[in-house]
Amino acid sequence: MSMERNDRFRCAALECRVMSADEAAMLIEDGMTVAVSGFTPSGCPKMVPLAISEQVRSGQRKLRLNLFSGASTGEELDSDWASLGIIARRLPYMTSKALRSAVNGSGNEPVFYTDIHLGEVAQNARLGFYGKIDVAIVEAAAITEEGNIIPTTAVGCSQTYIDLAERVIVELNLAQPAGLEGMHDIYRVQNPPLRQPIPLTGVGQRIGTPWLSCPVEKIAAVVIGEAEEHPRPLAPEDEVSRAIAANIVRFLEKEKEAGRLSADQLPLQSGVGSVANAVLFGLKNSGFEHMSFFSEVMQDGILDLIDAGKADFASATSLSLSKEGMNHLLGDLEKYRGKLVLRDSEISNSAELIRRLGVIAMNTAVEADIYGNVNSSQMNGTSVYNGTGGSGDYARNASISIFMTNSVAKGGKISSIVPMVTHVDHCEHDVDVLVTEQGYADLRGLSPKERAVKIIENCAHPDYRPQLRRYFEAACAATHGAQTPHLLDEAFSFHRNLKQTGTMLESE
C-alpha cells in the first residue's frame, strides 16, 4: 500500500469493500436511478462510469439508467452514456452535445430531460418528487477514519444523494489534490415545515463540516485509482465579450457613483462561459476593491481577482476552472484555501441567502425581447440547448439581476434582441439590467413601453434597430396604448427563418 493511499484512505472498516471499477459497475443494474457527485465536469465520478460504458460498448450488458446530478457532468457520463443509449431520464442540467441530441429526439434512444432550477433539486429529491435513488456514486479526495467522504472540486447535491441512496459507491481519486481537504463546508438543510433559518450571514462564514457524512454500512464499494479531470476550455476573449464586460463594469461604476450599494459592498454572482469570465477579468481593471463572490461556480477570473488584491473571498459549489486555471490554483493552493469555500448547491443557490446577502447576479441569455423577458435555454422555443441551470435562483432573488448576450448571432444573421422571446425562462419582472456589446439598459422602475425604447436603442444591434422600432411603433398603434403592446403574428414572423442552432452559446 502506497504512502499516499494510506494518507487518503484512512478507514480500516472499509478495506473489505475495496474493488475494481468493473466490479463496482456490476452493482448497478438495468432500470436503476443513479445519482452522482459534482457540478459541471468538476467533482464528477469517472472510473465507474467509464467501466459501465465499456461493459455496454462491448455488448457485455445492456443498461438503461436514470441519471441525476448537481448540474452538468463530465464526458464520462453525459456524453458517453448518451451516445451508448444508457440514459433514460436526466436531470437537472446538461451541456453535452450528444445528450442534447438525444433529448431533442436525434439520438438512438430517447431521453426524458427535466430542466430544474438547481437550487431546488436537493429538496425536491428529499421530498420524493423524483422517485427512489438506488445508487450514489461520489468522487472523493480522501476518506476519513470514520468513513466520512472528503469531496473533490465540487459538491453539488452530493450529501442529499448519499442520504437518499440505498447504496453508495466511493471513487477515491488520487489524481485529485490532497490539499482540497478542508475547503468544503457541508450543511444539511431541513425540509419544510421544520426548516430553520440557514445561519449564514457572510460569504466567508462556515456553518457545516468539511466532509460528506455517510454510514460505513451504506458504502457498498470503494474504487481507488487515478482519473484526470477534463475541464472545459474557456473560449478566448474577443472584442464582443470584452465590450459586454466593459458595459457591465460601467453600469456597476455608475451604481457606486450614485451612492447605491455597489460591487465592493455586495457579493457578486457570475454564470458560466467566456462572456461571464470576461466580466471577471474586466472587474480586475476596475476601481472596485475588496469584492466577494457568492456563486454556484468559480471560474478562472476569480483567481486573478484574488491575486490582484481585488477580491477577498469566494463561495461556490464548484471549481469550474479551465486546465490552466486548475494549474493556477494548485500552484499556490495554500494561499487560496483561506479564500475559497465549496458548499452544497442547496446553499450556493439558496433563495434565502441570495436575498439576505444582496447578491448582484450576472447571467447569460440566449435571447431577450424588447420588454426584458429572457430565454436562456431553448432554440426556437422547441429544442433545449442546455437548460435554465441556476440562473433563475439568482435572478428572482438578487438585489440586482443582470443578463448579458451578444446583440447578434450567426455572424450577424440573427438578432438576439427580438420582439418576443420564443421561450421565457426569466420574465421581465426578474430582469433589472440587460447588457450587450452595444450598451446596457437599466430597466428598473420602467413601464414595459419605456423598457422597449431603452432596450432597442441601447442593446439591439444597429442593423436590427429599424425593424424593432417599426414593430414596436406598429404594436403601440394597433393596441391603442396597451400596457405591453404586441402583434403576435409579426412577433412570430421575426423568428420564422431562424434555425435551431445559431446562438452565441455555440462557441462556449
N, C-alpha and C positions, 0 to 999 in steps of 0.2 A: 504493500500500500504506500503510495507516494506521500510525502510530507504535505503537499498541497491538498490531497484528498483528505488527509487526516484533519487539516485545519478547516476544511469546508464541510465535511460530513462528520458531525460530532455526536450523532445519536446512535448509541450502541443497539438500542431496541429495533432499529430499522435495518440493521445489517442483513438480516434474513430476507428482507424484501428487495434487495438489490437484484436487478435482472437486466437483460439487454433490451434495447428499444424494440426489437422484433417480438420478444416475449411479452413486453408490456402492451404492445399494439394488439396482441391477441385477446387482451382483456376487454377490448371494445368490439361490440357485436352489432350486426346489422339492425338498423332501426333505432339505435340509441341516440340520446341527446348528449353531446359533448360540449363542455364549456371550457374556455381556455383563458389563461392569463394574458396580460399585455394590453397595449393600447397603441395603435399604429403597428408597424413591424416590431417596435421596441417591446422587449419583455415577453414575446410570444414563444411557446414551446416549438421546438424544431425537430428533435430526434425522433420522437414517437410519431408525429405527423408524417415525416419522411418515410418511416418504416411502414406506416399504413398505406401510403401512396405506392410504395414498391410492391407490397403484397397484392394490391388491386391491379397494378400495372402488369404484374407477372401472371395474372389470372389465378393466383392462389386463393383470392377471396373476392366476393362482390359485396360492397357495402354502400348503403345509403344512410347518411347521418344528418342530424340537425346540428348545426354549429353556432354556438353563442360565444360572444367575446365582449371586450370592453368597447372596442371601436373596430377599425380595420385590423387585419393581421398581416403576417409576412407571406412571402411567395409560397412557403412550405404548406400553408393552409389554404387561403382563399384561391390562389391561382392553381396550384397542383390539384387540390381536391375538386375544384370546379371543372378543370379540364378532364379529370377522370370520372366525372359524374357522381362523385361521392356525396356532395352536399345536396340535401333535400330541402332544408329550410335554413335560413340565415338571418341573424340579427346581431347588432343593431346598425352597422355601418360597413361600408366597403370602399376600396379603391382599385381593386383588381380588374383588369380588362376582361380576363377570362370569366370571372364571376359576373361582371356586368353583362356580358353577352348572354350568359345562362339565365340571369334574372329577367332580361328583356326578350327572352324567347329564342335566342340564336344558338344556344348550346345543345349538346346531345341529350341532356336530361334537364327537365325544368327545375328551377329553384324558386321557392316561395320566399320572398325577401320582406322583412318587416323593418321599416325605417323609423327609428325611435330617437327622441331626444335623449342624449347619452346620460344626462343626469337622472333620468327616470328608470334606467334599466335595472339597477340593483333592487330597488324597492318593488318594481313590477315582478321581478323573478321571485323575491321572497313571498309575495302575495299569491304566487301560483299562476300568474297570468300566462306563463309560457310552458306550463307543464313541468313534469319531473326532469331533473338533471341526473343523468346516470353516472357520468364520469367527468371530473375536472382534471385538466392537465395543466400543471403550473410550473413555470420555469423558476429556478432558484439559483441564487449566488452562493447560498450556504444553507445548511440545516443545523439548527442548534441542538444542544444536548437534550432538550425537552421535546424535540421533534418539530419545533416552530420553523417556519419557512422564511428565509430572507429573500425578498423579491429581487429582480434584476433592474432593468432600465425602465420599467413601467409597472403600474399597479392595476389600473382599470377596475374591474369588478371581481378581482381575484378572491377577496375574503368572502364575499357573498356566495360565489360559486363553490368555494371549498365547504362553506357551511351547508349548502343545499345538496351537494352531490352525494350519491351513495358511496362512491369510491373516488379516491384521489391518486393520481399519478404525478410524481415529482420528477422533473428533469433537473438534475444538478449539473449546471453548465459551467464547467471550469474555464471556458473561454471568456466568460463574463468576469469583470474585475472584482476581486475580493473586497476592494475598497468601497464598493457600493453599500456594504453593511453599515447601517446607521443613518442612511439618507432617507429612510422611509418613515411615514407617520400613519399608521393604520388605525382607523377609528370606526367602530360599528355604530350604525345609526339604527334606532328602533323604528318599528313600523307604527303608523298611526293606529289608535289614538294614544298610544303610550309614549310617543316621541317627546323628548325633552329638547330644549334649545341646544344647538351644537355650540360648545363652549369655545369658539374660535373668534377672537376679536382683532387679530393682527395677522398679517401674511406670514410672518416668521414664527408664529407660535406653534408649539407642538402639543397635541391633545391625546395622542394614542401611543401605540407601541411601534418599535422598529421592525416588527416581523408580522407575518401572517400566521395566525394560530390554527392548528389542526390536530385533532386527537390522533395519536400514533396509530390506533387500531383502524382508522379510516384510510390510512395510506396503504394502498394495495401494491405499489411498485415504486422503486427509486431507480431511475436510469441515470448513470453517471457518464459523462463524456464531454467533448468539446464541440460546440457548434457555433460557428461565427454568425453574428447578426449581419443582415444585409440591409442597411438603412437605405431609404430612397435618396438619391442625389437631389440637391436643390438646383432648380434651373437657374442659370446665371441671371443676375440683374440686367435689365435692359433699360432703354430710355423711358419706356412706358411705366415700368414698375417703379423706377426712381421718381418719375413725375407724380405718381399716385402717392408715394411715400412723402414727397415734399409737400403735397397738398394736405395730407393728414397732419404733418408736423405744423404747417402753417395754421391749420384750424386750432390745434392744441395750444399753440403760442398765443393766438388771439383770445382763447378762453382765459389764459393766465393774465393777459393784459387787461381783460375785462374784470378781473378780480374774483373770478369764479374759481371753484375748486379745480385744480389742474393736475397734470400728469406727474408732478412731483409731490402731490398730496394724496392722490387716489391710485390704487393699483391698476395696472393695465392687463388686458387680455388680448392675445393675438392668435388668430387662427393659423392654419397650416398652409404652406405654399410659398412660392417665390415672391409674390407680392407682399404677403404678410411678413416674410423675412426681410424684405427690402425696407419695410416700415421700421423694423428694429434697427437696421443699420442707419436709417435716416435719423432716428432718435439719438444715435451716438453723436451726431454732429449738431444737435440742437442745444439750446441753453438749459434744458432740464437736468436737474441733479437729484440724486437720492431717489430714483424711481424704484418701484417694486412691481412684481407681476403676480397675479393670481389667475392662472390659466389652466387649460387642460393639457397643453403641450409646451415644452421648451424647445425652441429652435436655436440654430447656431448664433443668431444675433444677440441672444440674451447673454451668452458667454462674453461676447465682445463688449457689451454694455457694462458687465461686471468688471472686465479688465480695464475699461476706460474710467472706472470710478463713477459711472453714471447710474448704475443700478445697485441697490443694496441687497435685494433678496428676491428669489423667485420660487413660487409654489406651483406645482402642476401634478398631473398623474402620469406623465410620460416624458422621457428624454427623447424627443423625436428629432435627433440630430443626424446630419449627414455623416459620412465616414470621416470627413475632415473635421467636423465638429466633435465627433466622439474622440478622435485622437487629441484634439484640443483639450477636451475635458480630462482625459486620462493623463495628459502631460502634467497637470497640476491639480490632481484630484483632491488633495488635502485642502487646497485653497477654496475650492468650490463646495466642498462638503458642508462648510459652515454657512453657505449662502443659497443652497438649494434644498428643497424637500419634495419628496414624491408621496402623494396621498391617493386614497381611493377616489375613483371618478365621481362617486356619490358626494364627496366633499369638494373636489375641484370644480364640479359643475352644480353645486348646491344653489338653488334659488335663494334660500335664506342667507347664505354667506355672500353671494354676489351682491344682493341688495344691501346687506349690512355694511360691507366693506366699500361700497360705492364704486365698483369696478367700471372702468372705461373699456368698452368692448369694441374690438376691431375684427370684422369678419368679411369673408369673400362672398360675392354674389355671382351667379351665372348671368342674370339679367335683372333689371329693375324697371318699373314703369314710371310714368310721369307723375304719379301720386305717391310714390315711395314704397309700393309693395315690392318685395324681393323674392325671387326664385333662386334658391341655392342648390337645387337637387335634380331638376328634371330638364330634359331636352324636348321641346315642342309639347310639353305637358303630358307626354306619354311614356317616355323612356327615362328611367332613373339613371343618373350619372354616378354619383357616389352616395348621396344621402344628405339629410339636413345636419347630421352629426350633433355637435354640442352648441352650434351657433344659436339655436333657439333658447337654450338655458341662459345664455348671456344676454341676448338681445332683449328679451322680455324683462329682465331684472336689472340690467346695467344702469348706472347713473347717466351715461351717455352711450348710445348704441350707434356705432359707425359701420356702414357697409361700403365695400370698395369693389370696383370692377373696371376692366378696360372699357372704354366707351364703344369700341367696336371689336368684332371677332372675324375670323376667317379672312385676314388680310384686308379688313375694311368692308367686306361684303355683307356683314350682318351688324346691325346696331344692337348694343347691349342695353340701350335705353329705348323702351318700347311703349306704345300706348297702354297696353295691358299685358301683364305677365301671363304666360301660359300655365303657370303653376305658382301658388303662393305658399312659401314656407314661413315668411315673416311679413305680417301685414303692416300697412302704413303706420299703425299705432305703435309699432315696436322699432321703427327706423327713425333715428334722430338726425343723422347726417349721412349723406350719400356722396361718395368720392369717386372720381375717375381721374385720368391723367389730364383732363381738360380743366378741372377745378373741383370745388366742393359746394354742396348745397346744404346749408343749415336749415333743417325743416322744423325745428322746434317752435311751437306756438303758431304755426301757419295753418290756414284752411287748405283743403285739397287743391283749390284753384291757384292759390298762392304758391303751393308746393310745386305744381306743374310748371309754372313760369320759371321758378328757380332751377328746377332740375333740367329743363330743356336748355336754358341759357347758360348754365354753369357746368353741366355734366355731359350733355349729349355731344357727340362729335359734330363739327360744323357741317359735314356732308349730309347729316340727317336732321339738323335743326329745322330747316324749312318744312320738311314733311311732317315732323312732330308738331310744329306750330300750326300748320294747316289742319291737322287732325284736332288739336285742342280747340282752335277757334270754331271749327265746324261743330264740334261736340257741344261747346258752350251755346252756340246759336240754336242748335236743334233741340236742346233740352231746356232752353229758356231760363238759364241761371241756376240749374240744379246744383246740389252740393258737390257731386263728383261726376262731372259730365263725361258720358261715354257714348260712342256709337259702336255697338257690338260688331256689326258686320265689317266696318272699316278697321276696327282693332284687330280682328282675327285675320283680315286680309294682309295686315302688316307682316304676319308670320307665315303666310301661305307658302312662300318659296324657301323657307328655312329647312335645312337638313337636320337630321337627328344629332349629328355631331356639329362641331364648329363653334366652340366657345373657348374662351381663354384658358379654361381649366385643362384643355388637352395638353398643354405644354408643361403642366405641373405634375 
